[in-house]
């Protein structure tokens, strides 16, 4: 059908226009930086309006959001609904499967995005554009020389002091196919259960699709990114549902029960049956909570396994490309794969 390609091209052009307008308005907003709260209100308004428009162009006309409870026979109370509003210094812990996740979170919360480094178990603040580019990219396991990072708890408290907004953390450390949850980077290793010094909000994003998936697992260069964006734009309607855990059941609530947090069902909690716990107790709790909310499988694979897969993927595709141009080397086993 010729309609889809035309639709995709037109909507991609409009997304590009909105992106340019956003960049211009953000540049103008720098003049307001010394005014603090006024600049934040301006930035919040521009981000919310323009990024919601981008999501509409990508086919997300309606995004279902709800506060859920994992306790049997109980609905989220009005207090829980009102308590689900985000504030500066709050931590949003979410699964990660696409650059669309970044657009939604930026539109909805105007947060501080972070990048996790598994080798050092530290994080650094990144911009919206950096977060978009990291989606699907080769995971960076350690920071480059000169890059300043902090332990997550220290970083979150620093953002709270600055009034910078809620902090978004993707503990999987890389994007997935939105059908399972990777084992977390042990970024919460030294945290308590419950951890009452930080308000933790557990959030899950889920895409419903039949043929083309809005998820973006592999995006090693701009050709992957533009190709996926085009196909997303060409699809008239896309579906995203967002669920957040009832704040009363958050692992930052002083009444939180580790037994319930590590159980797969309320019945299992009553029987004392819990999921295995590794060195990162809080991470294990949040991973289990996310699994119960989404009903996704919890994998034993982690970000390093994703990096190994991408190494193979890059070598295989480089080999195919080389064969097509008749420039393939005799052996690629000793060569380091090219990462973008």
Secondary structure, 3 states (H helix, E strand, C coil): CHHHHHHHHHHHHHHHHHHHHHHHHHHHHHHHHHHCHHHHHHHHHHHHHHHHHHHHHCCCCCEEEEEECCCCCCCCCHHHHHHCCCCCCCEEEECCCCHHHHHHHHHHHCCEEEEEECCCCEEEEECHHHHHHHCCCCCCCCCCCCCCCECHHHHHHHHHHHCCCCEEECCCCCCCCCCEECCCCCCCCCCCCCCCCCCEEEEEEEEECCCCCCCCCCCCCHHHHHHHHHHHHHCCCCEEEEEEECHHHCCCCCCCCHHHHCCCCHHHHHHCCCCCCCCCHHHHHHHHHHHHHHCCEECCCCHHHHHHHHHHHHHHHHHHHHHHCCCCCCCCCCCCCCCC
